[in-house]
Amino acid sequence: MLYWQEKAREFQKNIYFRFLDYPFLAGETRTITVRPDESLEHALVKALLDGPSAGQIDLKRLIGDDVTIEDISVSGDMLFLTLNSRFLRDGIPDNWQVQAQWAQEAPVRRQLALQSIVNTITENLPFSSVQVLLSTPGETSTRLDRSYYLKGEVGPADPLLRSESVIMTPSLVTETIMNSWLNRDFASLYDMTAAFAYERPVFQDFSLTVDQAPVLVEYSLSSGSVSADGQHATVTVDVSLLREDTTIVLNAYPLHLVRDNGLWKISYETLQRLMLR
């Protein structure tokens, strides 16, 4: 007698993690395996809790590895996600407000942790919002409190809505590149430069090269467009440069970005072509 047995399914999905220590998220495309007794939403959140793949050295987890899924349910186009209370133990010190580094970092980290959840869910599934609840042993699950955001507010938090302002899009990457140039922040420029094919030099040589660039006075940029294969993007920039006593104006300059290990970055050759005119 033959028995029919349902098999596991596989999906290519985009999961959001933090890009290094920057205040935005970047997506990792990963093959998600969904067991016969599991929902796709459960498998997606589980992949998010597992953290970035080992080869994604530019991505950082935002949620502790001891956080577990207690329940997932659906009502209309809202997903209800219940996590254990260890979600609150994320390494932020109690006196974060009086520590210069944490005073800025703590609210950003909390915002990105929640946005990594809702952006992952809403990009891959037909939900428009996510309500996060916390489960404590022996107690009823309760909605995440607004105090989690560290902004002086209390009370049950509203459902999470998708925010693309924190996603590492071509436009956001280009804006970071231009701001880094404007502020002579060579470390950030280096992070935004693709390292594939060993094209990018070591940081010391990189800094010596870009230090020769003219002063960036001002800039503006477009939202950009992505190629059909999703591997290249073009963002149009208008820039005003100052080299010694000479002003250089570039109008509608097409700045090309590439995918480097799945992340939008600028090639070293393209950066040189723009900066060392």
Accessible surface in RSA format (square Angstrom, percent):
REM  Atomic radii and reference values for relative SASA: ProtOr
REM  Chains: A
REM  Algorithm: Lee & Richards
REM  Probe-radius: 1.40
REM  Slices: 20
REM RES _ NUM      All-atoms   Total-Side   Main-Chain    Non-polar    All polar
REM                ABS   REL    ABS   REL    ABS   REL    ABS   REL    ABS   REL
RES MET A   1   197.33 102.2 118.01  78.1  79.33 188.9 114.37  97.2  82.96 109.9
RES LEU A   2   179.43  99.9 153.90 110.1  25.53  64.2 155.06 108.9  24.37  65.6
RES TYR A   3   178.93  83.5 150.51  85.6  28.42  74.0 119.12  89.5  59.81  73.7
RES TRP A   4   215.52  86.5 179.43  86.8  36.09  84.7 160.20  85.4  55.33  89.8
RES GLN A   5   149.87  83.8 135.84  99.3  14.03  33.4  41.71  88.8 108.16  82.0
RES GLU A   6    77.56  44.5  68.85  52.1   8.72  20.8  19.63  38.0  57.94  47.3
RES LYS A   7   170.31  83.1 158.91  97.5  11.40  27.2 106.06  95.5  64.25  68.4
RES ALA A   8    52.97  48.7  28.03  43.3  24.94  56.7  28.05  39.5  24.92  66.0
RES ARG A   9   106.20  44.6 101.79  51.9   4.41  10.5  51.66  70.6  54.54  33.1
RES GLU A  10   122.62  70.4  93.35  70.6  29.27  69.7  26.19  50.7  96.43  78.7
RES PHE A  11    57.91  29.0  52.15  32.3   5.77  15.0  57.81  35.1   0.10   0.3
RES GLN A  12   118.37  66.2  93.37  68.2  25.00  59.5  57.43 122.3  60.94  46.2
RES LYS A  13    40.90  20.0  37.94  23.3   2.96   7.1   6.57   5.9  34.34  36.6
RES ASN A  14    31.55  21.8  30.48  29.5   1.08   2.6  12.37  29.8  19.18  18.5
RES ILE A  15     0.00   0.0   0.00   0.0   0.00   0.0   0.00   0.0   0.00   0.0
RES TYR A  16    10.11   4.7   9.97   5.7   0.14   0.4   1.06   0.8   9.05  11.2
RES PHE A  17     2.85   1.4   2.71   1.7   0.15   0.4   2.85   1.7   0.00   0.0
RES ARG A  18    10.37   4.4  10.37   5.3   0.00   0.0   2.46   3.4   7.91   4.8
RES PHE A  19     0.00   0.0   0.00   0.0   0.00   0.0   0.00   0.0   0.00   0.0
RES LEU A  20    41.00  22.8  40.61  29.1   0.38   1.0  41.00  28.8   0.00   0.0
RES ASP A  21   101.23  70.9  85.18  84.8  16.06  38.0  33.24  78.2  68.00  67.8
RES TYR A  22    34.31  16.0  32.89  18.7   1.42   3.7  31.13  23.4   3.19   3.9
RES PRO A  23    77.06  56.2  69.09  63.0   7.97  29.0  69.09  57.0   7.97  49.5
RES PHE A  24    10.54   5.3  10.54   6.5   0.00   0.0  10.54   6.4   0.00   0.0
RES LEU A  25     0.00   0.0   0.00   0.0   0.00   0.0   0.00   0.0   0.00   0.0
RES ALA A  26     2.00   1.8   1.18   1.8   0.81   1.9   2.00   2.8   0.00   0.0
RES GLY A  27    16.29  20.1   0.00   N/A  16.29  20.1   2.12   5.8  14.17  31.7
RES GLU A  28     8.46   4.9   6.84   5.2   1.62   3.9   2.88   5.6   5.58   4.6
RES THR A  29    91.30  64.9  65.35  66.2  25.95  61.9  39.93  53.6  51.37  77.7
RES ARG A  30    45.61  19.2  41.48  21.1   4.13   9.8  33.33  45.6  12.28   7.4
RES THR A  31    67.78  48.2  50.31  51.0  17.47  41.6  30.23  40.6  37.55  56.8
RES ILE A  32     6.96   4.0   5.49   4.1   1.47   3.5   6.96   5.0   0.00   0.0
RES THR A  33    72.50  51.6  55.38  56.1  17.12  40.8  39.70  53.3  32.80  49.6
RES VAL A  34     0.14   0.1   0.00   0.0   0.14   0.3   0.00   0.0   0.14   0.4
RES ARG A  35   120.29  50.5 120.29  61.3   0.00   0.0  56.76  77.6  63.53  38.5
RES PRO A  36    66.19  48.2  44.50  40.6  21.69  78.8  45.17  37.3  21.02 130.6
RES ASP A  37   119.00  83.4  78.90  78.5  40.10  94.8  52.07 122.5  66.93  66.7
RES GLU A  38    19.85  11.4   7.37   5.6  12.49  29.7   8.15  15.8  11.70   9.6
RES SER A  39    46.59  39.4  34.78  46.4  11.81  27.2  36.47  77.7  10.12  14.2
RES LEU A  40    25.84  14.4  22.73  16.3   3.11   7.8  22.73  16.0   3.11   8.4
RES GLU A  41    28.28  16.2  28.28  21.4   0.00   0.0   0.17   0.3  28.10  22.9
RES HIS A  42    55.01  30.1  55.01  38.2   0.00   0.0  37.55  38.7  17.47  20.3
RES ALA A  43     5.84   5.4   2.13   3.3   3.71   8.4   3.41   4.8   2.43   6.4
RES LEU A  44     0.00   0.0   0.00   0.0   0.00   0.0   0.00   0.0   0.00   0.0
RES VAL A  45     1.58   1.0   1.32   1.2   0.26   0.6   1.58   1.4   0.00   0.0
RES LYS A  46    98.24  47.9  98.24  60.3   0.00   0.0  69.92  62.9  28.32  30.2
RES ALA A  47     8.17   7.5   6.05   9.3   2.12   4.8   7.89  11.1   0.28   0.7
RES LEU A  48     8.45   4.7   4.64   3.3   3.80   9.6   4.64   3.3   3.80  10.2
RES LEU A  49    10.89   6.1   7.58   5.4   3.31   8.3   7.65   5.4   3.24   8.7
RES ASP A  50    78.83  55.2  54.60  54.3  24.23  57.3  23.50  55.3  55.32  55.2
RES GLY A  51     2.66   3.3   0.00   N/A   2.66   3.3   0.57   1.6   2.08   4.7
RES PRO A  52    31.45  22.9  13.22  12.0  18.23  66.3  13.22  10.9  18.23 113.3
RES SER A  53    46.62  39.4  34.21  45.7  12.41  28.6  32.14  68.4  14.48  20.3
RES ALA A  54   108.20  99.5  70.15 108.3  38.06  86.6  82.85 116.7  25.35  67.2
RES GLY A  55    54.18  66.8   0.00   N/A  54.18  66.8  40.46 111.0  13.72  30.7
RES GLN A  56    26.19  14.6  21.64  15.8   4.55  10.8   2.46   5.2  23.73  18.0
RES ILE A  57   143.21  81.5 117.71  87.7  25.50  61.5 125.11  90.1  18.10  49.1
RES ASP A  58    27.14  19.0  26.61  26.5   0.53   1.3   1.73   4.1  25.41  25.3
RES LEU A  59    10.79   6.0   0.00   0.0  10.79  27.1   0.00   0.0  10.79  29.0
RES LYS A  60    88.09  43.0  84.12  51.6   3.97   9.5  58.13  52.3  29.96  31.9
RES ARG A  61    91.04  38.2  72.09  36.7  18.95  45.1  50.91  69.6  40.12  24.3
RES LEU A  62    19.62  10.9   4.67   3.3  14.95  37.6   9.76   6.9   9.86  26.5
RES ILE A  63     8.26   4.7   3.55   2.6   4.71  11.4   6.93   5.0   1.33   3.6
RES GLY A  64    26.48  32.7   0.00   N/A  26.48  32.7  21.01  57.6   5.48  12.3
RES ASP A  65   122.34  85.7  91.10  90.7  31.24  73.9  22.63  53.3  99.71  99.4
RES ASP A  66    61.55  43.1  53.44  53.2   8.11  19.2  35.33  83.1  26.22  26.2
RES VAL A  67     7.76   5.1   0.55   0.5   7.22  17.4   0.55   0.5   7.22  19.6
RES THR A  68    59.69  42.5  56.95  57.7   2.74   6.5  56.98  76.5   2.70   4.1
RES ILE A  69    30.09  17.1   5.55   4.1  24.54  59.2   5.55   4.0  24.54  66.6
RES GLU A  70    89.42  51.3  56.97  43.1  32.44  77.2  11.52  22.3  77.90  63.6
RES ASP A  71    77.99  54.6  72.10  71.8   5.89  13.9  22.80  53.7  55.19  55.0
RES ILE A  72    34.57  19.7   8.54   6.4  26.03  62.7   8.54   6.2  26.03  70.6
RES SER A  73    51.52  43.5  45.35  60.5   6.17  14.2  37.93  80.8  13.59  19.0
RES VAL A  74    73.70  48.5  42.07  38.1  31.62  76.2  42.07  36.6  31.62  85.8
RES SER A  75    68.29  57.7  57.42  76.6  10.88  25.1  23.03  49.0  45.26  63.4
RES GLY A  76    72.40  89.3   0.00   N/A  72.40  89.3  45.68 125.4  26.72  59.8
RES ASP A  77    81.17  56.9  76.82  76.5   4.35  10.3  25.03  58.9  56.14  56.0
RES MET A  78    47.20  24.4  47.20  31.2   0.00   0.0  44.21  37.6   2.99   4.0
RES LEU A  79     0.00   0.0   0.00   0.0   0.00   0.0   0.00   0.0   0.00   0.0
RES PHE A  80    60.05  30.0  59.52  36.9   0.53   1.4  59.52  36.1   0.53   1.5
RES LEU A  81     0.08   0.0   0.08   0.1   0.00   0.0   0.08   0.1   0.00   0.0
RES THR A  82     9.75   6.9   9.75   9.9   0.00   0.0   1.64   2.2   8.11  12.3
RES LEU A  83     0.25   0.1   0.25   0.2   0.00   0.0   0.25   0.2   0.00   0.0
RES ASN A  84    12.08   8.3  12.08  11.7   0.00   0.0  11.58  27.9   0.50   0.5
RES SER A  85    32.34  27.3  29.87  39.9   2.47   5.7  13.76  29.3  18.57  26.0
RES ARG A  86    83.73  35.2  83.29  42.5   0.44   1.0  11.36  15.5  72.37  43.9
RES PHE A  87     6.13   3.1   1.96   1.2   4.17  10.9   2.02   1.2   4.12  11.8
RES LEU A  88    77.65  43.2  68.34  48.9   9.31  23.4  68.34  48.0   9.31  25.0
RES ARG A  89   157.30  66.0 136.84  69.8  20.47  48.7  70.81  96.8  86.50  52.4
RES ASP A  90    24.92  17.5   7.59   7.6  17.33  41.0  14.59  34.3  10.33  10.3
RES GLY A  91    62.71  77.3   0.00   N/A  62.71  77.3  39.82 109.3  22.89  51.3
RES ILE A  92    21.30  12.1   2.00   1.5  19.30  46.5   2.12   1.5  19.18  52.0
RES PRO A  93    36.60  26.7  24.39  22.2  12.21  44.4  35.71  29.5   0.89   5.5
RES ASP A  94   150.21 105.2 118.36 117.8  31.85  75.3  42.65 100.4 107.56 107.3
RES ASN A  95    79.74  55.0  71.05  68.7   8.69  20.9  35.38  85.2  44.36  42.9
RES TRP A  96    34.37  13.8  34.37  16.6   0.00   0.0  22.37  11.9  12.00  19.5
RES GLN A  97   128.74  72.0 108.73  79.5  20.01  47.6  20.81  44.3 107.93  81.9
RES VAL A  98   121.02  79.6  85.63  77.5  35.40  85.3  93.83  81.5  27.19  73.8
RES GLN A  99    63.88  35.7  59.37  43.4   4.51  10.7  25.66  54.6  38.22  29.0
RES ALA A 100    97.80  89.9  69.04 106.5  28.76  65.4  78.89 111.1  18.91  50.1
RES GLN A 101   137.60  76.9 122.51  89.5  15.09  35.9  47.96 102.1  89.64  68.0
RES TRP A 102    44.12  17.7  44.12  21.4   0.00   0.0  26.38  14.1  17.74  28.8
RES ALA A 103    42.53  39.1  29.64  45.7  12.89  29.3  29.84  42.0  12.69  33.6
RES GLN A 104   142.11  79.5 133.30  97.4   8.81  21.0  43.19  91.9  98.92  75.0
RES GLU A 105    30.71  17.6  28.54  21.6   2.17   5.2  13.89  26.9  16.82  13.7
RES ALA A 106     0.00   0.0   0.00   0.0   0.00   0.0   0.00   0.0   0.00   0.0
RES PRO A 107    29.54  21.5  26.94  24.6   2.61   9.5  27.25  22.5   2.29  14.3
RES VAL A 108    37.15  24.4  35.87  32.5   1.28   3.1  37.14  32.3   0.01   0.0
RES ARG A 109    62.81  26.4  62.81  32.0   0.00   0.0   8.32  11.4  54.49  33.0
RES ARG A 110    22.95   9.6  22.72  11.6   0.22   0.5   0.26   0.4  22.68  13.7
RES GLN A 111    66.27  37.1  65.89  48.2   0.38   0.9  11.05  23.5  55.22  41.9
RES LEU A 112     0.32   0.2   0.32   0.2   0.00   0.0   0.32   0.2   0.00   0.0
RES ALA A 113     2.86   2.6   2.86   4.4   0.00   0.0   2.86   4.0   0.00   0.0
RES LEU A 114     1.44   0.8   1.44   1.0   0.00   0.0   1.44   1.0   0.00   0.0
RES GLN A 115    17.63   9.9  17.63  12.9   0.00   0.0   0.09   0.2  17.54  13.3
RES SER A 116     0.92   0.8   0.92   1.2   0.00   0.0   0.48   1.0   0.44   0.6
RES ILE A 117     0.83   0.5   0.76   0.6   0.07   0.2   0.80   0.6   0.03   0.1
RES VAL A 118     0.00   0.0   0.00   0.0   0.00   0.0   0.00   0.0   0.00   0.0
RES ASN A 119     0.00   0.0   0.00   0.0   0.00   0.0   0.00   0.0   0.00   0.0
RES THR A 120     0.32   0.2   0.32   0.3   0.00   0.0   0.32   0.4   0.00   0.0
RES ILE A 121     0.99   0.6   0.99   0.7   0.00   0.0   0.99   0.7   0.00   0.0
RES THR A 122    23.92  17.0   5.45   5.5  18.47  44.0   5.45   7.3  18.47  27.9
RES GLU A 123    71.91  41.3  40.41  30.6  31.50  75.0  26.25  50.8  45.66  37.3
RES ASN A 124    22.20  15.3   7.10   6.9  15.10  36.4   4.99  12.0  17.21  16.6
RES LEU A 125    21.62  12.0  12.74   9.1   8.88  22.3  16.30  11.4   5.32  14.3
RES PRO A 126   120.09  87.5  90.98  82.9  29.11 105.8 107.80  89.0  12.28  76.3
RES PHE A 127    23.38  11.7  14.88   9.2   8.50  22.1  16.82  10.2   6.55  18.8
RES SER A 128    58.91  49.8  46.28  61.8  12.63  29.1  42.79  91.1  16.12  22.6
RES SER A 129     6.73   5.7   6.73   9.0   0.00   0.0   2.79   5.9   3.94   5.5
RES VAL A 130     0.00   0.0   0.00   0.0   0.00   0.0   0.00   0.0   0.00   0.0
RES GLN A 131     7.66   4.3   7.61   5.6   0.05   0.1   1.56   3.3   6.10   4.6
RES VAL A 132     2.81   1.9   1.76   1.6   1.05   2.5   1.76   1.5   1.05   2.9
RES LEU A 133    29.89  16.6  29.89  21.4   0.00   0.0  29.89  21.0   0.00   0.0
RES LEU A 134    17.91  10.0  16.30  11.7   1.62   4.1  16.30  11.4   1.62   4.4
RES SER A 135    22.82  19.3  21.47  28.6   1.35   3.1   0.77   1.6  22.05  30.9
RES THR A 136    52.37  37.2  50.93  51.6   1.44   3.4  30.99  41.6  21.38  32.3
RES PRO A 137   121.96  88.9  95.21  86.8  26.75  97.2 107.01  88.4  14.95  92.9
RES GLY A 138    91.58 112.9   0.00   N/A  91.58 112.9  45.04 123.6  46.54 104.2
RES GLU A 139   121.27  69.6  98.10  74.2  23.17  55.2  35.97  69.6  85.29  69.6
RES THR A 140   118.81  84.5 101.51 102.9  17.30  41.2  71.30  95.8  47.51  71.8
RES SER A 141    42.89  36.2  28.48  38.0  14.41  33.2  12.90  27.5  29.99  42.0
RES THR A 142    85.88  61.1  81.79  82.9   4.09   9.8  63.45  85.2  22.43  33.9
RES ARG A 143   102.87  43.2  87.63  44.7  15.24  36.3  32.26  44.1  70.61  42.8
RES LEU A 144     3.99   2.2   3.33   2.4   0.66   1.7   3.99   2.8   0.00   0.0
RES ASP A 145    52.48  36.8  49.28  49.0   3.20   7.6  26.92  63.4  25.56  25.5
RES ARG A 146    81.04  34.0  80.86  41.2   0.18   0.4  18.75  25.6  62.29  37.8
RES SER A 147    53.46  45.2  45.89  61.2   7.57  17.4  27.52  58.6  25.93  36.3
RES TYR A 148     8.36   3.9   3.21   1.8   5.15  13.4   6.24   4.7   2.11   2.6
RES TYR A 149    47.22  22.0  46.96  26.7   0.25   0.7  35.71  26.8  11.51  14.2
RES LEU A 150    34.50  19.2  20.50  14.7  14.00  35.2  25.90  18.2   8.60  23.2
RES LYS A 151   134.66  65.7 102.87  63.1  31.80  75.7  65.56  59.0  69.10  73.6
RES GLY A 152    82.28 101.5   0.00   N/A  82.28 101.5  43.24 118.7  39.04  87.4
RES GLU A 153    89.91  51.6  84.55  64.0   5.36  12.8  27.45  53.1  62.46  51.0
RES VAL A 154   108.32  71.3 103.02  93.3   5.30  12.8 103.02  89.5   5.30  14.4
RES GLY A 155    19.44  24.0   0.00   N/A  19.44  24.0  17.77  48.8   1.67   3.7
RES PRO A 156    76.81  56.0  72.76  66.3   4.04  14.7  73.98  61.1   2.82  17.5
RES ALA A 157     3.05   2.8   3.00   4.6   0.05   0.1   3.05   4.3   0.00   0.0
RES ASP A 158    98.60  69.1  91.54  91.1   7.05  16.7  24.21  57.0  74.39  74.2
RES PRO A 159    44.16  32.2  35.06  32.0   9.10  33.1  35.12  29.0   9.04  56.2
RES LEU A 160    11.92   6.6   9.62   6.9   2.30   5.8  11.92   8.4   0.00   0.0
RES LEU A 161   118.12  65.8 110.43  79.0   7.68  19.3 110.43  77.6   7.68  20.7
RES ARG A 162    77.17  32.4  51.36  26.2  25.81  61.5  34.04  46.5  43.13  26.1
RES SER A 163    30.63  25.9  25.57  34.1   5.06  11.7  20.91  44.5   9.72  13.6
RES GLU A 164   110.11  63.2  97.37  73.7  12.73  30.3  30.44  58.9  79.66  65.0
RES SER A 165    91.44  77.3  59.76  79.8  31.68  73.0  58.43 124.4  33.01  46.2
RES VAL A 166    12.32   8.1  11.77  10.7   0.56   1.3  12.32  10.7   0.00   0.0
RES ILE A 167    15.94   9.1  15.46  11.5   0.48   1.2  15.46  11.1   0.48   1.3
RES MET A 168     9.67   5.0   1.93   1.3   7.74  18.4   1.72   1.5   7.95  10.5
RES THR A 169    49.42  35.2  47.64  48.3   1.78   4.2  41.91  56.3   7.52  11.4
RES PRO A 170    14.20  10.4  14.20  12.9   0.00   0.0  14.20  11.7   0.00   0.0
RES SER A 171    26.76  22.6  26.69  35.6   0.06   0.1  12.22  26.0  14.53  20.4
RES LEU A 172    35.29  19.7  32.87  23.5   2.41   6.1  34.93  24.5   0.36   1.0
RES VAL A 173     0.00   0.0   0.00   0.0   0.00   0.0   0.00   0.0   0.00   0.0
RES THR A 174     0.00   0.0   0.00   0.0   0.00   0.0   0.00   0.0   0.00   0.0
RES GLU A 175    72.96  41.9  72.96  55.2   0.00   0.0  10.02  19.4  62.94  51.4
RES THR A 176    19.88  14.1  16.89  17.1   2.99   7.1  14.62  19.6   5.26   8.0
RES ILE A 177     0.11   0.1   0.11   0.1   0.00   0.0   0.11   0.1   0.00   0.0
RES MET A 178     0.00   0.0   0.00   0.0   0.00   0.0   0.00   0.0   0.00   0.0
RES ASN A 179    54.77  37.8  54.77  52.9   0.00   0.0  14.86  35.8  39.91  38.6
RES SER A 180     5.91   5.0   3.05   4.1   2.86   6.6   2.65   5.6   3.25   4.6
RES TRP A 181     0.98   0.4   0.30   0.1   0.68   1.6   0.33   0.2   0.66   1.1
RES LEU A 182    72.89  40.6  53.42  38.2  19.47  48.9  53.51  37.6  19.38  52.1
RES ASN A 183   103.90  71.6  77.80  75.2  26.09  62.8  23.52  56.6  80.38  77.7
RES ARG A 184    90.03  37.8  73.99  37.7  16.04  38.2  49.83  68.1  40.20  24.4
RES ASP A 185    55.54  38.9  49.21  49.0   6.33  15.0  18.27  43.0  37.27  37.2
RES PHE A 186    33.31  16.7  29.82  18.5   3.49   9.1  29.82  18.1   3.49  10.0
RES ALA A 187    56.12  51.6  52.35  80.8   3.77   8.6  53.24  75.0   2.88   7.6
RES SER A 188    15.04  12.7  14.70  19.6   0.34   0.8   1.80   3.8  13.24  18.5
RES LEU A 189     0.24   0.1   0.19   0.1   0.04   0.1   0.19   0.1   0.04   0.1
RES TYR A 190    39.68  18.5  39.68  22.6   0.00   0.0  25.95  19.5  13.73  16.9
RES ASP A 191    39.99  28.0  38.02  37.8   1.97   4.7   1.97   4.6  38.02  37.9
RES MET A 192     0.00   0.0   0.00   0.0   0.00   0.0   0.00   0.0   0.00   0.0
RES THR A 193     0.00   0.0   0.00   0.0   0.00   0.0   0.00   0.0   0.00   0.0
RES ALA A 194     0.79   0.7   0.37   0.6   0.41   0.9   0.37   0.5   0.41   1.1
RES ALA A 195    43.99  40.4  32.32  49.9  11.67  26.5  32.80  46.2  11.19  29.6
RES PHE A 196    77.33  38.7  67.46  41.8   9.88  25.7  76.88  46.6   0.45   1.3
RES ALA A 197    83.85  77.1  43.65  67.4  40.20  91.4  56.08  79.0  27.77  73.6
RES TYR A 198   214.46 100.1 186.62 106.2  27.84  72.4 143.87 108.1  70.59  87.0
RES GLU A 199    62.59  35.9  43.03  32.6  19.56  46.6  29.59  57.2  33.00  26.9
RES ARG A 200    57.33  24.1  40.10  20.4  17.23  41.0   0.66   0.9  56.67  34.3
RES PRO A 201    34.37  25.0  22.14  20.2  12.23  44.5  34.32  28.3   0.05   0.3
RES VAL A 202    98.15  64.6  93.13  84.3   5.02  12.1  95.90  83.3   2.25   6.1
RES PHE A 203    90.77  45.4  86.72  53.7   4.04  10.5  86.72  52.6   4.04  11.6
RES GLN A 204   131.24  73.4 124.79  91.2   6.45  15.4  35.00  74.5  96.24  73.0
RES ASP A 205    72.55  50.8  70.64  70.3   1.91   4.5  17.04  40.1  55.51  55.4
RES PHE A 206     0.00   0.0   0.00   0.0   0.00   0.0   0.00   0.0   0.00   0.0
RES SER A 207    20.69  17.5  20.10  26.8   0.59   1.4  19.81  42.2   0.88   1.2
RES LEU A 208   113.07  63.0 109.10  78.1   3.97  10.0 109.64  77.0   3.43   9.2
RES THR A 209    28.48  20.3  28.03  28.4   0.45   1.1   7.63  10.3  20.85  31.5
RES VAL A 210     2.97   2.0   2.97   2.7   0.00   0.0   2.97   2.6   0.00   0.0
RES ASP A 211    77.75  54.5  66.14  65.8  11.61  27.4   6.42  15.1  71.33  71.1
RES GLN A 212   120.44  67.3 104.45  76.3  15.99  38.1  41.46  88.2  78.98  59.9
RES ALA A 213     7.98   7.3   0.00   0.0   7.98  18.2   0.00   0.0   7.98  21.1
RES PRO A 214     5.27   3.8   0.00   0.0   5.27  19.2   5.27   4.4   0.00   0.0
RES VAL A 215    81.78  53.8  81.55  73.8   0.22   0.5  81.78  71.1   0.00   0.0
RES LEU A 216     4.94   2.8   0.00   0.0   4.94  12.4   0.00   0.0   4.94  13.3
RES VAL A 217    79.90  52.6  58.28  52.8  21.62  52.1  62.50  54.3  17.40  47.2
RES GLU A 218   112.87  64.8 108.74  82.3   4.14   9.8  32.93  63.7  79.94  65.3
RES TYR A 219    53.83  25.1  26.44  15.0  27.39  71.3  22.38  16.8  31.45  38.8
RES SER A 220    59.80  50.5  53.97  72.0   5.83  13.4  47.09 100.3  12.71  17.8
RES LEU A 221    52.31  29.1  19.10  13.7  33.20  83.5  23.62  16.6  28.69  77.2
RES SER A 222    46.43  39.2  34.64  46.2  11.79  27.2  42.58  90.7   3.85   5.4
RES SER A 223    94.59  79.9  75.94 101.4  18.65  43.0  47.01 100.1  47.58  66.7
RES GLY A 224    29.99  37.0   0.00   N/A  29.99  37.0   6.65  18.3  23.34  52.3
RES SER A 225    73.74  62.3  65.63  87.6   8.10  18.7  47.57 101.3  26.17  36.7
RES VAL A 226    78.65  51.8  49.01  44.4  29.64  71.4  50.20  43.6  28.45  77.2
RES SER A 227    46.23  39.1  26.98  36.0  19.25  44.3  38.92  82.9   7.31  10.2
RES ALA A 228   120.71 111.0  69.62 107.4  51.09 116.2  82.57 116.3  38.14 101.0
RES ASP A 229    96.25  67.4  66.67  66.4  29.58  70.0  48.29 113.7  47.96  47.8
RES GLY A 230    19.93  24.6   0.00   N/A  19.93  24.6  19.01  52.2   0.92   2.1
RES GLN A 231    87.96  49.2  86.71  63.4   1.25   3.0  29.64  63.1  58.31  44.2
RES HIS A 232    96.08  52.5  95.73  66.5   0.35   0.9  64.09  66.0  31.99  37.2
RES ALA A 233     1.92   1.8   0.00   0.0   1.92   4.4   1.51   2.1   0.41   1.1
RES THR A 234    43.59  31.0  40.07  40.6   3.51   8.4  20.68  27.8  22.91  34.6
RES VAL A 235     0.00   0.0   0.00   0.0   0.00   0.0   0.00   0.0   0.00   0.0
RES THR A 236    51.89  36.9  49.72  50.4   2.17   5.2  23.40  31.4  28.48  43.1
RES VAL A 237     0.34   0.2   0.00   0.0   0.34   0.8   0.34   0.3   0.00   0.0
RES ASP A 238    59.63  41.8  57.63  57.4   2.00   4.7  15.84  37.3  43.79  43.7
RES VAL A 239     4.09   2.7   0.00   0.0   4.09   9.8   2.69   2.3   1.40   3.8
RES SER A 240    18.45  15.6  18.07  24.1   0.38   0.9   8.06  17.2  10.39  14.6
RES LEU A 241     0.00   0.0   0.00   0.0   0.00   0.0   0.00   0.0   0.00   0.0
RES LEU A 242    68.33  38.1  66.44  47.5   1.89   4.8  66.44  46.7   1.89   5.1
RES ARG A 243    83.69  35.1  80.94  41.3   2.75   6.5  45.03  61.5  38.65  23.4
RES GLU A 244   158.78  91.2 126.49  95.7  32.29  76.9  54.61 105.6 104.17  85.1
RES ASP A 245   145.33 101.8 114.41 113.9  30.92  73.1  37.50  88.2 107.83 107.5
RES THR A 246    83.33  59.3  80.01  81.1   3.32   7.9  50.03  67.2  33.30  50.3
RES THR A 247    85.25  60.6  60.49  61.3  24.76  59.0  35.38  47.5  49.87  75.4
RES ILE A 248    40.03  22.8  37.21  27.7   2.82   6.8  40.03  28.8   0.00   0.0
RES VAL A 249    87.73  57.7  61.37  55.6  26.36  63.5  61.37  53.3  26.36  71.5
RES LEU A 250    19.34  10.8  17.88  12.8   1.45   3.7  19.34  13.6   0.00   0.0
RES ASN A 251   114.93  79.3  90.49  87.4  24.44  58.9  28.57  68.8  86.36  83.5
RES ALA A 252    65.43  60.2  51.41  79.3  14.02  31.9  51.62  72.7  13.81  36.6
RES TYR A 253    33.48  15.6  31.40  17.9   2.08   5.4  26.10  19.6   7.38   9.1
RES PRO A 254    67.11  48.9  62.98  57.4   4.14  15.0  62.98  52.0   4.14  25.7
RES LEU A 255     0.00   0.0   0.00   0.0   0.00   0.0   0.00   0.0   0.00   0.0
RES HIS A 256    84.28  46.1  83.45  58.0   0.83   2.1  57.33  59.1  26.95  31.4
RES LEU A 257     0.13   0.1   0.00   0.0   0.13   0.3   0.00   0.0   0.13   0.3
RES VAL A 258    28.05  18.5  28.05  25.4   0.00   0.0  28.05  24.4   0.00   0.0
RES ARG A 259    85.23  35.8  66.37  33.8  18.86  44.9   9.15  12.5  76.08  46.1
RES ASP A 260    16.83  11.8  15.00  14.9   1.83   4.3   0.96   2.3  15.87  15.8
RES ASN A 261    86.15  59.4  61.94  59.9  24.22  58.3  32.63  78.5  53.52  51.7
RES GLY A 262    39.25  48.4   0.00   N/A  39.25  48.4  28.37  77.9  10.87  24.4
RES LEU A 263     4.49   2.5   2.98   2.1   1.51   3.8   4.49   3.2   0.00   0.0
RES TRP A 264    11.95   4.8  10.99   5.3   0.96   2.2   2.99   1.6   8.96  14.5
RES LYS A 265     6.82   3.3   6.82   4.2   0.00   0.0   0.10   0.1   6.73   7.2
RES ILE A 266     0.07   0.0   0.07   0.1   0.00   0.0   0.07   0.1   0.00   0.0
RES SER A 267    12.59  10.6  12.49  16.7   0.10   0.2   8.17  17.4   4.43   6.2
RES TYR A 268    23.06  10.8  23.06  13.1   0.00   0.0  18.60  14.0   4.47   5.5
RES GLU A 269   104.92  60.2 103.33  78.2   1.59   3.8  30.66  59.3  74.26  60.6
RES THR A 270    12.24   8.7  12.24  12.4   0.00   0.0   2.18   2.9  10.06  15.2
RES LEU A 271     0.17   0.1   0.17   0.1   0.00   0.0   0.17   0.1   0.00   0.0
RES GLN A 272    60.36  33.8  56.88  41.6   3.47   8.3  12.60  26.8  47.75  36.2
RES ARG A 273   116.80  49.0 103.22  52.6  13.58  32.3  67.22  91.9  49.59  30.1
RES LEU A 274     0.00   0.0   0.00   0.0   0.00   0.0   0.00   0.0   0.00   0.0
RES MET A 275     0.56   0.3   0.56   0.4   0.00   0.0   0.42   0.4   0.15   0.2
RES LEU A 276    62.28  34.7  36.06  25.8  26.22  65.9  36.13  25.4  26.15  70.4
RES ARG A 277   114.91  48.2  73.71  37.6  41.20  98.1  44.06  60.2  70.85  42.9
END  Absolute sums over single chains surface
CHAIN  1 A    14508.4      11573.7       2934.7       7908.9       6599.5
END  Absolute sums over all chains
TOTAL         14508.4      11573.7       2934.7       7908.9       6599.5
